[in-house]
Amino acid sequence: MEVFAVRNRRNLFKRLCYFLVGLALCGFGIALCTCPGLGTTPISSLPYVLTKIFSLSFGIWTVVINTFFILGQAVMLRRFLIIEHTVQFVAVLGLGFFIDLGMYLFTPYIPSNYFLRIVFLLAGCLILSIGILLEVAADIAYTPGDGFVKTFAAQYKKNFGFSKICFDWVQVILALILSVSVLGFVYGIREGTVIAAFIVGYILKLIYPFLRFLRR
């Protein structure tokens, strides 16, 4: 029993490390996708538009929007899951911090050349994909956005993958409407948004076999 407990503690520590590293990579990946000025990832489009309207950082708006996703889960479930939803909130606080840190670190080094900016965008997509893989391998908690989709799919008996795609593009549409109606022009939604929407999923399919190795 004592050996089993030690192994469990080591396993939990390893999973926490995976989760924290994955969270950092997700934040840095989102920042690197956004810094080139070619748009941002679909799930980040709404917080990014809000940074242009109100004087709060990208990371803070990410936390605010994701807090509503947690509340949405509680409404669908008709109860607040203290541990699960609290962990989601703590996780998104970390994500917001790493997004702001990434924006601060990467913005000064973004080149003016369009093709090099595409390279930076693709690098951000790769980093984001690795971060997502590590979070899945850790199996500690969902991010609030994924938690919202998971709850929606379970409550209404919908396919998770299809629900996730719809959820991401709803964020883009809302960001587009908000941007045009308030700013008078489209902000933060460009070719990079479309590239990120498709290539992150493709990269995940390529690197997903490593998930078994990480879980072992």
C-alpha atoms as an extended CHARMM CRD file, in Angstrom:
* protein
*
       216  EXT
         1         1  MET       CA              0.0000000000        0.0000000000        0.0000000000  PROA      1               0.0000000000
         2         2  GLU       CA              2.8490000000        2.3830000000        0.8420000000  PROA      2               0.0000000000
         3         3  VAL       CA              4.5810000000        1.7120000000       -2.5040000000  PROA      3               0.0000000000
         4         4  PHE       CA              1.2330000000        2.1880000000       -4.2930000000  PROA      4               0.0000000000
         5         5  ALA       CA              0.6980000000        5.5490000000       -2.5580000000  PROA      5               0.0000000000
         6         6  VAL       CA              4.2050000000        6.7350000000       -3.5330000000  PROA      6               0.0000000000
         7         7  ARG       CA              3.5870000000        5.7490000000       -7.1480000000  PROA      7               0.0000000000
         8         8  ASN       CA              0.2680000000        7.5760000000       -7.1130000000  PROA      8               0.0000000000
         9         9  ARG       CA              1.9090000000       10.7220000000       -5.7830000000  PROA      9               0.0000000000
        10        10  ARG       CA              4.6160000000       10.5240000000       -8.4340000000  PROA      10              0.0000000000
        11        11  ASN       CA              2.0040000000        9.9750000000      -11.1430000000  PROA      11              0.0000000000
        12        12  LEU       CA             -0.0360000000       12.9670000000       -9.9390000000  PROA      12              0.0000000000
        13        13  PHE       CA              3.0890000000       15.1490000000       -9.8190000000  PROA      13              0.0000000000
        14        14  LYS       CA              3.9770000000       14.1280000000      -13.3810000000  PROA      14              0.0000000000
        15        15  ARG       CA              0.4370000000       14.8540000000      -14.5760000000  PROA      15              0.0000000000
        16        16  LEU       CA              0.5000000000       18.2800000000      -12.8970000000  PROA      16              0.0000000000
        17        17  CYS       CA              3.7950000000       19.0310000000      -14.6460000000  PROA      17              0.0000000000
        18        18  TYR       CA              2.2950000000       18.0310000000      -17.9910000000  PROA      18              0.0000000000
        19        19  PHE       CA             -0.7180000000       20.2150000000      -17.3180000000  PROA      19              0.0000000000
        20        20  LEU       CA              1.2650000000       23.2930000000      -16.2880000000  PROA      20              0.0000000000
        21        21  VAL       CA              3.6710000000       22.9960000000      -19.2270000000  PROA      21              0.0000000000
        22        22  GLY       CA              0.7080000000       22.4140000000      -21.5480000000  PROA      22              0.0000000000
        23        23  LEU       CA             -1.0690000000       25.4750000000      -20.1630000000  PROA      23              0.0000000000
        24        24  ALA       CA              2.0400000000       27.6140000000      -20.7010000000  PROA      24              0.0000000000
        25        25  LEU       CA              2.4710000000       26.3390000000      -24.2670000000  PROA      25              0.0000000000
        26        26  CYS       CA             -1.1960000000       27.0110000000      -25.0400000000  PROA      26              0.0000000000
        27        27  GLY       CA             -0.8510000000       30.5840000000      -23.7920000000  PROA      27              0.0000000000
        28        28  PHE       CA              2.3850000000       31.1650000000      -25.7070000000  PROA      28              0.0000000000
        29        29  GLY       CA              0.9230000000       29.4930000000      -28.8060000000  PROA      29              0.0000000000
        30        30  ILE       CA             -2.1540000000       31.7390000000      -28.7820000000  PROA      30              0.0000000000
        31        31  ALA       CA              0.0820000000       34.7960000000      -28.3190000000  PROA      31              0.0000000000
        32        32  LEU       CA              2.3980000000       33.7580000000      -31.1620000000  PROA      32              0.0000000000
        33        33  CYS       CA             -0.5930000000       33.1500000000      -33.4420000000  PROA      33              0.0000000000
        34        34  THR       CA             -1.8880000000       36.6380000000      -32.6170000000  PROA      34              0.0000000000
        35        35  CYS       CA              1.2850000000       38.7620000000      -32.6180000000  PROA      35              0.0000000000
        36        36  PRO       CA              1.8800000000       38.6700000000      -36.4140000000  PROA      36              0.0000000000
        37        37  GLY       CA             -1.3220000000       40.6750000000      -36.9050000000  PROA      37              0.0000000000
        38        38  LEU       CA             -2.9270000000       38.1240000000      -39.2230000000  PROA      38              0.0000000000
        39        39  GLY       CA             -5.8300000000       37.3590000000      -36.8990000000  PROA      39              0.0000000000
        40        40  THR       CA             -6.0320000000       35.1410000000      -33.8540000000  PROA      40              0.0000000000
        41        41  THR       CA             -7.2900000000       31.6510000000      -33.0510000000  PROA      41              0.0000000000
        42        42  PRO       CA            -11.0930000000       31.1840000000      -33.3070000000  PROA      42              0.0000000000
        43        43  ILE       CA            -11.6100000000       30.5780000000      -29.5700000000  PROA      43              0.0000000000
        44        44  SER       CA             -9.5940000000       33.7420000000      -28.7870000000  PROA      44              0.0000000000
        45        45  SER       CA            -11.2810000000       36.0000000000      -31.3460000000  PROA      45              0.0000000000
        46        46  LEU       CA            -13.9030000000       37.4210000000      -28.9780000000  PROA      46              0.0000000000
        47        47  PRO       CA            -11.4480000000       38.3190000000      -26.1530000000  PROA      47              0.0000000000
        48        48  TYR       CA             -9.0850000000       39.8340000000      -28.7160000000  PROA      48              0.0000000000
        49        49  VAL       CA            -11.7640000000       42.1260000000      -30.1870000000  PROA      49              0.0000000000
        50        50  LEU       CA            -12.6800000000       43.2410000000      -26.6730000000  PROA      50              0.0000000000
        51        51  THR       CA             -9.0830000000       44.3730000000      -26.0870000000  PROA      51              0.0000000000
        52        52  LYS       CA             -9.5980000000       46.9310000000      -28.8550000000  PROA      52              0.0000000000
        53        53  ILE       CA            -12.8610000000       48.2050000000      -27.3230000000  PROA      53              0.0000000000
        54        54  PHE       CA            -11.9040000000       48.2340000000      -23.6400000000  PROA      54              0.0000000000
        55        55  SER       CA             -8.5050000000       48.8910000000      -22.0890000000  PROA      55              0.0000000000
        56        56  LEU       CA             -7.9250000000       45.4770000000      -20.6110000000  PROA      56              0.0000000000
        57        57  SER       CA             -5.2860000000       42.9880000000      -21.7170000000  PROA      57              0.0000000000
        58        58  PHE       CA             -5.8040000000       39.9760000000      -23.9720000000  PROA      58              0.0000000000
        59        59  GLY       CA             -5.1850000000       37.6370000000      -21.0490000000  PROA      59              0.0000000000
        60        60  ILE       CA             -7.6610000000       39.3830000000      -18.7380000000  PROA      60              0.0000000000
        61        61  TRP       CA            -10.4180000000       39.2890000000      -21.3550000000  PROA      61              0.0000000000
        62        62  THR       CA             -9.6560000000       35.5990000000      -21.9060000000  PROA      62              0.0000000000
        63        63  VAL       CA            -10.2840000000       35.0120000000      -18.1900000000  PROA      63              0.0000000000
        64        64  VAL       CA            -13.5040000000       37.0800000000      -18.2460000000  PROA      64              0.0000000000
        65        65  ILE       CA            -14.9990000000       35.3120000000      -21.2710000000  PROA      65              0.0000000000
        66        66  ASN       CA            -14.0270000000       31.8830000000      -19.9510000000  PROA      66              0.0000000000
        67        67  THR       CA            -15.6520000000       32.6860000000      -16.6160000000  PROA      67              0.0000000000
        68        68  PHE       CA            -18.9290000000       32.9940000000      -18.5130000000  PROA      68              0.0000000000
        69        69  PHE       CA            -18.2520000000       29.5540000000      -20.0280000000  PROA      69              0.0000000000
        70        70  ILE       CA            -17.9650000000       28.1530000000      -16.4940000000  PROA      70              0.0000000000
        71        71  LEU       CA            -21.2350000000       29.8390000000      -15.4970000000  PROA      71              0.0000000000
        72        72  GLY       CA            -22.8120000000       28.4030000000      -18.6490000000  PROA      72              0.0000000000
        73        73  GLN       CA            -21.8050000000       24.9100000000      -17.5560000000  PROA      73              0.0000000000
        74        74  ALA       CA            -23.3780000000       25.4870000000      -14.1420000000  PROA      74              0.0000000000
        75        75  VAL       CA            -26.6120000000       26.6970000000      -15.7720000000  PROA      75              0.0000000000
        76        76  MET       CA            -26.8220000000       23.6240000000      -18.0300000000  PROA      76              0.0000000000
        77        77  LEU       CA            -26.0650000000       21.2830000000      -15.1190000000  PROA      77              0.0000000000
        78        78  ARG       CA            -28.2640000000       23.3300000000      -12.7210000000  PROA      78              0.0000000000
        79        79  ARG       CA            -25.4980000000       23.1250000000      -10.1420000000  PROA      79              0.0000000000
        80        80  PHE       CA            -21.9630000000       24.3510000000       -9.5600000000  PROA      80              0.0000000000
        81        81  LEU       CA            -19.3350000000       21.6050000000       -9.4130000000  PROA      81              0.0000000000
        82        82  ILE       CA            -17.0750000000       23.1160000000       -6.7890000000  PROA      82              0.0000000000
        83        83  ILE       CA            -13.8870000000       21.1720000000       -7.5130000000  PROA      83              0.0000000000
        84        84  GLU       CA            -14.1790000000       20.8510000000      -11.3010000000  PROA      84              0.0000000000
        85        85  HSD       CA            -15.3020000000       24.4090000000      -11.9900000000  PROA      85              0.0000000000
        86        86  THR       CA            -12.8330000000       25.9010000000       -9.5190000000  PROA      86              0.0000000000
        87        87  VAL       CA             -9.9730000000       24.0070000000      -11.1780000000  PROA      87              0.0000000000
        88        88  GLN       CA            -11.1640000000       25.2830000000      -14.5660000000  PROA      88              0.0000000000
        89        89  PHE       CA            -11.1170000000       28.8450000000      -13.2560000000  PROA      89              0.0000000000
        90        90  VAL       CA             -7.6090000000       28.4570000000      -11.8190000000  PROA      90              0.0000000000
        91        91  ALA       CA             -6.4880000000       26.9430000000      -15.1370000000  PROA      91              0.0000000000
        92        92  VAL       CA             -7.8380000000       29.8650000000      -17.1620000000  PROA      92              0.0000000000
        93        93  LEU       CA             -6.1220000000       32.3130000000      -14.7920000000  PROA      93              0.0000000000
        94        94  GLY       CA             -2.8610000000       30.5920000000      -15.7080000000  PROA      94              0.0000000000
        95        95  LEU       CA             -3.7640000000       30.6360000000      -19.4020000000  PROA      95              0.0000000000
        96        96  GLY       CA             -4.5050000000       34.3630000000      -19.2680000000  PROA      96              0.0000000000
        97        97  PHE       CA             -1.1750000000       35.0140000000      -17.5640000000  PROA      97              0.0000000000
        98        98  PHE       CA              0.7840000000       33.0750000000      -20.1980000000  PROA      98              0.0000000000
        99        99  ILE       CA             -1.0890000000       34.7900000000      -23.0490000000  PROA      99              0.0000000000
       100       100  ASP       CA             -0.1520000000       38.2250000000      -21.7130000000  PROA      100             0.0000000000
       101       101  LEU       CA              3.4160000000       37.1010000000      -21.0380000000  PROA      101             0.0000000000
       102       102  GLY       CA              3.6720000000       35.6980000000      -24.5630000000  PROA      102             0.0000000000
       103       103  MET       CA              2.2920000000       38.9040000000      -26.1190000000  PROA      103             0.0000000000
       104       104  TYR       CA              4.8800000000       40.8930000000      -24.1540000000  PROA      104             0.0000000000
       105       105  LEU       CA              7.7680000000       38.6170000000      -25.1250000000  PROA      105             0.0000000000
       106       106  PHE       CA              6.9650000000       37.9720000000      -28.8010000000  PROA      106             0.0000000000
       107       107  THR       CA              5.5460000000       41.2740000000      -30.1020000000  PROA      107             0.0000000000
       108       108  PRO       CA              8.9220000000       43.0990000000      -30.3950000000  PROA      108             0.0000000000
       109       109  TYR       CA             10.3490000000       40.3140000000      -32.5820000000  PROA      109             0.0000000000
       110       110  ILE       CA              7.5740000000       39.9820000000      -35.1820000000  PROA      110             0.0000000000
       111       111  PRO       CA              9.0060000000       40.7740000000      -38.6400000000  PROA      111             0.0000000000
       112       112  SER       CA              7.3200000000       43.0550000000      -41.1580000000  PROA      112             0.0000000000
       113       113  ASN       CA              7.7150000000       40.5400000000      -43.9900000000  PROA      113             0.0000000000
       114       114  TYR       CA              4.3650000000       38.8750000000      -44.6630000000  PROA      114             0.0000000000
       115       115  PHE       CA              5.7390000000       35.3780000000      -45.3040000000  PROA      115             0.0000000000
       116       116  LEU       CA              7.8460000000       35.4590000000      -42.1560000000  PROA      116             0.0000000000
       117       117  ARG       CA              4.7310000000       36.4700000000      -40.2170000000  PROA      117             0.0000000000
       118       118  ILE       CA              3.0200000000       33.3910000000      -41.6580000000  PROA      118             0.0000000000
       119       119  VAL       CA              5.9540000000       31.3270000000      -40.3540000000  PROA      119             0.0000000000
       120       120  PHE       CA              5.4670000000       32.8320000000      -36.8740000000  PROA      120             0.0000000000
       121       121  LEU       CA              1.7430000000       32.0390000000      -37.0980000000  PROA      121             0.0000000000
       122       122  LEU       CA              2.4390000000       28.4140000000      -38.0340000000  PROA      122             0.0000000000
       123       123  ALA       CA              4.9610000000       28.1470000000      -35.1870000000  PROA      123             0.0000000000
       124       124  GLY       CA              2.2590000000       29.4010000000      -32.8260000000  PROA      124             0.0000000000
       125       125  CYS       CA             -0.1410000000       26.7530000000      -34.1220000000  PROA      125             0.0000000000
       126       126  LEU       CA              2.4720000000       24.0470000000      -33.5140000000  PROA      126             0.0000000000
       127       127  ILE       CA              3.1750000000       25.2580000000      -29.9650000000  PROA      127             0.0000000000
       128       128  LEU       CA             -0.5660000000       25.4760000000      -29.2530000000  PROA      128             0.0000000000
       129       129  SER       CA             -1.0970000000       21.9290000000      -30.5460000000  PROA      129             0.0000000000
       130       130  ILE       CA              1.6750000000       20.5370000000      -28.3210000000  PROA      130             0.0000000000
       131       131  GLY       CA              0.1850000000       22.3890000000      -25.3620000000  PROA      131             0.0000000000
       132       132  ILE       CA             -3.2490000000       20.8810000000      -26.0140000000  PROA      132             0.0000000000
       133       133  LEU       CA             -1.6860000000       17.4140000000      -26.3020000000  PROA      133             0.0000000000
       134       134  LEU       CA              0.0380000000       17.7940000000      -22.9260000000  PROA      134             0.0000000000
       135       135  GLU       CA             -3.1880000000       19.0010000000      -21.2900000000  PROA      135             0.0000000000
       136       136  VAL       CA             -5.0480000000       15.9640000000      -22.6590000000  PROA      136             0.0000000000
       137       137  ALA       CA             -2.2460000000       13.6480000000      -21.4920000000  PROA      137             0.0000000000
       138       138  ALA       CA             -2.3700000000       15.1750000000      -17.9940000000  PROA      138             0.0000000000
       139       139  ASP       CA             -6.1190000000       14.5640000000      -17.7040000000  PROA      139             0.0000000000
       140       140  ILE       CA             -6.3410000000       17.0880000000      -14.8520000000  PROA      140             0.0000000000
       141       141  ALA       CA             -9.0430000000       19.4430000000      -16.0810000000  PROA      141             0.0000000000
       142       142  TYR       CA            -10.6980000000       20.8810000000      -19.1470000000  PROA      142             0.0000000000
       143       143  THR       CA            -10.2970000000       24.5030000000      -20.1020000000  PROA      143             0.0000000000
       144       144  PRO       CA            -13.6430000000       26.3080000000      -19.5730000000  PROA      144             0.0000000000
       145       145  GLY       CA            -14.3340000000       26.4480000000      -23.3100000000  PROA      145             0.0000000000
       146       146  ASP       CA            -13.8530000000       22.7050000000      -23.7620000000  PROA      146             0.0000000000
       147       147  GLY       CA            -15.7270000000       22.1010000000      -20.5060000000  PROA      147             0.0000000000
       148       148  PHE       CA            -18.6630000000       24.0940000000      -21.8740000000  PROA      148             0.0000000000
       149       149  VAL       CA            -18.6870000000       22.0530000000      -25.1010000000  PROA      149             0.0000000000
       150       150  LYS       CA            -18.3620000000       18.7720000000      -23.1720000000  PROA      150             0.0000000000
       151       151  THR       CA            -21.2800000000       19.7210000000      -20.9120000000  PROA      151             0.0000000000
       152       152  PHE       CA            -23.4030000000       20.8640000000      -23.8630000000  PROA      152             0.0000000000
       153       153  ALA       CA            -22.7140000000       17.6620000000      -25.8320000000  PROA      153             0.0000000000
       154       154  ALA       CA            -23.5220000000       15.4680000000      -22.8230000000  PROA      154             0.0000000000
       155       155  GLN       CA            -26.6740000000       17.3470000000      -21.7900000000  PROA      155             0.0000000000
       156       156  TYR       CA            -28.1660000000       17.5670000000      -25.2730000000  PROA      156             0.0000000000
       157       157  LYS       CA            -26.7130000000       14.3130000000      -26.6580000000  PROA      157             0.0000000000
       158       158  LYS       CA            -24.6860000000       15.9540000000      -29.4120000000  PROA      158             0.0000000000
       159       159  ASN       CA            -21.3900000000       14.9090000000      -30.9960000000  PROA      159             0.0000000000
       160       160  PHE       CA            -18.4800000000       16.5290000000      -29.1350000000  PROA      160             0.0000000000
       161       161  GLY       CA            -16.3150000000       17.1290000000      -32.2190000000  PROA      161             0.0000000000
       162       162  PHE       CA            -19.1120000000       18.7800000000      -34.1970000000  PROA      162             0.0000000000
       163       163  SER       CA            -20.1840000000       20.8070000000      -31.1570000000  PROA      163             0.0000000000
       164       164  LYS       CA            -16.5830000000       22.0000000000      -30.7040000000  PROA      164             0.0000000000
       165       165  ILE       CA            -16.3690000000       23.1920000000      -34.3160000000  PROA      165             0.0000000000
       166       166  CYS       CA            -19.6990000000       25.0330000000      -34.0150000000  PROA      166             0.0000000000
       167       167  PHE       CA            -18.6550000000       26.5540000000      -30.6780000000  PROA      167             0.0000000000
       168       168  ASP       CA            -15.3800000000       27.8980000000      -32.1130000000  PROA      168             0.0000000000
       169       169  TRP       CA            -17.0470000000       29.4510000000      -35.1360000000  PROA      169             0.0000000000
       170       170  VAL       CA            -19.8020000000       30.9930000000      -33.0250000000  PROA      170             0.0000000000
       171       171  GLN       CA            -17.0000000000       32.8450000000      -31.2080000000  PROA      171             0.0000000000
       172       172  VAL       CA            -15.6960000000       34.1040000000      -34.5500000000  PROA      172             0.0000000000
       173       173  ILE       CA            -19.1520000000       35.2510000000      -35.6820000000  PROA      173             0.0000000000
       174       174  LEU       CA            -19.8030000000       37.0500000000      -32.3870000000  PROA      174             0.0000000000
       175       175  ALA       CA            -16.3830000000       38.7090000000      -32.5960000000  PROA      175             0.0000000000
       176       176  LEU       CA            -17.0880000000       39.7450000000      -36.1770000000  PROA      176             0.0000000000
       177       177  ILE       CA            -20.4690000000       41.2550000000      -35.2740000000  PROA      177             0.0000000000
       178       178  LEU       CA            -19.0450000000       43.0420000000      -32.2350000000  PROA      178             0.0000000000
       179       179  SER       CA            -16.0770000000       44.3490000000      -34.1950000000  PROA      179             0.0000000000
       180       180  VAL       CA            -18.1350000000       45.7620000000      -37.0820000000  PROA      180             0.0000000000
       181       181  SER       CA            -20.9310000000       47.1570000000      -34.9050000000  PROA      181             0.0000000000
       182       182  VAL       CA            -18.6920000000       48.8820000000      -32.3330000000  PROA      182             0.0000000000
       183       183  LEU       CA            -15.4320000000       49.5930000000      -34.1740000000  PROA      183             0.0000000000
       184       184  GLY       CA            -16.8390000000       49.9700000000      -37.6680000000  PROA      184             0.0000000000
       185       185  PHE       CA            -14.2990000000       47.5580000000      -39.1600000000  PROA      185             0.0000000000
       186       186  VAL       CA            -13.1820000000       43.9480000000      -38.8470000000  PROA      186             0.0000000000
       187       187  TYR       CA            -10.5140000000       43.5260000000      -36.1760000000  PROA      187             0.0000000000
       188       188  GLY       CA             -8.5480000000       40.4170000000      -35.2390000000  PROA      188             0.0000000000
       189       189  ILE       CA            -10.2060000000       38.1090000000      -37.7710000000  PROA      189             0.0000000000
       190       190  ARG       CA             -8.1280000000       37.4710000000      -40.8600000000  PROA      190             0.0000000000
       191       191  GLU       CA             -6.5350000000       34.6740000000      -42.8440000000  PROA      191             0.0000000000
       192       192  GLY       CA             -4.6150000000       33.6390000000      -39.7370000000  PROA      192             0.0000000000
       193       193  THR       CA             -7.8920000000       32.8040000000      -37.9880000000  PROA      193             0.0000000000
       194       194  VAL       CA             -8.8600000000       30.4090000000      -40.7840000000  PROA      194             0.0000000000
       195       195  ILE       CA             -5.3540000000       28.9010000000      -40.9200000000  PROA      195             0.0000000000
       196       196  ALA       CA             -5.3200000000       28.3350000000      -37.1520000000  PROA      196             0.0000000000
       197       197  ALA       CA             -8.8220000000       26.8260000000      -37.2350000000  PROA      197             0.0000000000
       198       198  PHE       CA             -7.7690000000       24.0890000000      -39.6380000000  PROA      198             0.0000000000
       199       199  ILE       CA             -4.0680000000       23.5340000000      -39.0580000000  PROA      199             0.0000000000
       200       200  VAL       CA             -4.2090000000       23.0820000000      -35.2610000000  PROA      200             0.0000000000
       201       201  GLY       CA             -6.5810000000       20.1470000000      -35.6900000000  PROA      201             0.0000000000
       202       202  TYR       CA             -4.3800000000       18.6920000000      -38.4400000000  PROA      202             0.0000000000
       203       203  ILE       CA             -1.2240000000       18.9830000000      -36.3150000000  PROA      203             0.0000000000
       204       204  LEU       CA             -3.0480000000       17.3440000000      -33.4010000000  PROA      204             0.0000000000
       205       205  LYS       CA             -3.8930000000       14.3610000000      -35.6030000000  PROA      205             0.0000000000
       206       206  LEU       CA             -0.2320000000       14.0240000000      -36.5610000000  PROA      206             0.0000000000
       207       207  ILE       CA              1.1550000000       14.1880000000      -33.0300000000  PROA      207             0.0000000000
       208       208  TYR       CA             -1.7290000000       12.4000000000      -31.2670000000  PROA      208             0.0000000000
       209       209  PRO       CA              0.1040000000        9.0110000000      -31.2800000000  PROA      209             0.0000000000
       210       210  PHE       CA              2.5660000000       10.5510000000      -28.7720000000  PROA      210             0.0000000000
       211       211  LEU       CA             -0.3220000000       10.7260000000      -26.3040000000  PROA      211             0.0000000000
       212       212  ARG       CA              0.0170000000        7.0070000000      -25.5470000000  PROA      212             0.0000000000
       213       213  PHE       CA              3.7140000000        7.4350000000      -24.8360000000  PROA      213             0.0000000000
       214       214  LEU       CA              3.0560000000       10.3650000000      -22.4890000000  PROA      214             0.0000000000
       215       215  ARG       CA              0.3700000000        8.4730000000      -20.6030000000  PROA      215             0.0000000000
       216       216  ARG       CA              2.6870000000        5.5080000000      -20.1100000000  PROA      216             0.0000000000
